[in-house]
Amino acid sequence: MSPLTAKIAARQYALASQGLLRRRQALAVSPPAQPQACAGPRFVLEGKSFLNFSSNDYLGLSLEPALADALHLAAKRYGVGSGASPLVTGYSEAHQALEQHLCVLTGHEAALLFCSGFSANGALMKTLFDAQDTVLADKLVHASVIDGLRDSGATLKRFLHNSTEGAGRLLARHGAAALITESVFSMDGDIAPLAELSALCRQHGSWLIVDDAHGFGVLGEQGLGANALCQEADAAGVDVQVITFGKALGCQGAAVLGSRELIDFLVSNAREYIYSTALSPANAALALAASRFALDNPQLLAGLTENIGCFTRLCREAKVPLLASATAIQPVIIGDATKTMAVAQALRELGLWVGAIRPPTVPAGSARLRLTLSARHTRADIEFCVAALSQVLTQAGGPKS
Ligand code: PMP
């Protein structure tokens, strides 16, 4: 056995012995025949149909027929690929139109598109910071931010999750080039105190950088995300906002939004941008169409809000313990990773698919079911989901036992 093969085998064995091996399953997903008759998001796995409470497709746009048509038209018009990196010939009027649209919506001066939120966060952190910088980040920020910061060489200080006080203490002690948080936290579903954090950053001359992956499309009155939410609260605002198109917009790609100087700086220096094939123009046109579709159909966001309210109320009545989340992300903390997998499996046997999230994605001892709501869930779907949760958690002896 070669040394590398032996290393891989040893690492996989170690993961397997802790019950932490991950595997993929190829699902059969297809749009409903009649969108109006759409009976909740479902997929088929090994011949069995599952009700999906684990997708980030909060507005149900990924299967929207009008957007499939928009993608088809855009592919006909622009081709199916960008053909080059952006600084060669990969940047087109479709990309520019999306950037301009996003700037108008979010109130930022300029935008830069990436193929994924992971690369957008990585590029931003690595390009903006270096070993001279100290950066503060919430304890629960996404892996892409942490990886990017580690690669940047900056000194990273973490503050207690959502604690403005904790962040303030660190800022007073160390100063910082920037403070980084998420708008809606991907695993807890709670919302950062953005207005307070923006005031704090202004006071200390630090930038506020917000990973708005789970906020853009659903956060704020019109779903315009982190900066708009600050503006609604008359707060100072967000200096840099990273949004992704793979969550509420139901498609793919991401954007960094900020000042013209920042975006020009990234264009000239961000290696992920310079040396990678640009997002396809068809995908840029699709993200623009999806954003417009969401704005033109406010009943989707209203329906999601209603579904969140219905789900949390039914869980309260059924004594299913939730975290304090008012968003589409609704975790049920189980604690033990093996028990979490067993509970998720029992739910699957009832036809309900929820995410089972274990360390290292979440802190040790906080393995959980991560349920997510969609505008497309029906009242019957939500009632079924809560009844199944209640039954399985009772059989398992309660979430924390
Ligand atoms: N930030 C957060 C908070 C996320 O949850 C994710 C996706 N899991 C990303 C960034 C990365 O976005 P993308 O899926 O577009 O790579």
Residues whose N, C-alpha, C, O or C-beta is under 5 A from the ligand:
A	BS01	PMP	S116 G117 F118 H142 S186 D211 A213 T244 G246 G253 A254
